[in-house]
Amino acid sequence: MPEQVAGTGHATADSRAEAGSHRLQDVLAVLAFTLGIAALVLGGGVPSAHFVGLVVGVIGLPLALVSQMISATTNERWLNVIGMVGSFVGAGFAISHGGFSI
């Protein structure tokens, strides 16, 4: 929890400095988000790309779960949850369109 200055409701400078040093978590959250959206588009929006959509979904879901476990900020957690849902739903659509068959 960030420390707050009494009566102002604002975080102190020390807590803001700590919040900016999460490069690994930021990169993983953006990657999970990107893979989730890609799985959703490829698995559900392009039925002929069901194989690629399923592979992206199968990679994106565990990545988003691991990223969620090590996330440090609320923004990272939002991206991770969107990536998880996108990967899961996109993989489900890809399975319904043919799954791993080529």
Secondary structure as GFF3:
##gff-version 3
##sequence-region A 1 102
A	DSSP	alpha_helix	13	19	.	.	.	ID=ss1
A	DSSP	alpha_helix	23	40	.	.	.	ID=ss2
A	DSSP	pi_helix	41	45	.	.	.	ID=ss3
A	DSSP	three_ten_helix	47	49	.	.	.	ID=ss4
A	DSSP	alpha_helix	50	70	.	.	.	ID=ss5
A	DSSP	alpha_helix	74	96	.	.	.	ID=ss6
###
